[in-house]
Amino acid sequence: MADVAEKSLSTEILEHLRGLRERLAEEIRSYPTPIPRCDAQFNHLYEQLGRLGRELDAIEGAASERAAVKGFIASAPYTDDPLELEFRSRIGAALR
């Protein structure tokens, strides 16, 4: 039963991260041009997108569902959005 719950959690995490990645990608695509190299906000968005990609790869390649969920919980938040913090808290509570 725990395996089913963990699989559901990892699936939920993947869906959450993919949605976040799409929102960041859209924000980058719609960013006003020209973009100077020193644009801190754009660079931050781009770094977040890269980090999300690496996190998705790690979760998809995790040895187990539990390892994938634990890895997500241990990672730093991607945004300051209170909904992300609530999502992380809910996932952490469900893992216990």
Secondary structure, 3 states (H helix, E strand, C coil): CHHHHHHHHHHHHHHHHHHHHHHHHHHHHCCCCCCCCCCHHHHHHHHHHHHHHHHHHHHHCCCCHHHHHHHHHHCCCCCCCHHHHHHHHHHHHHHC
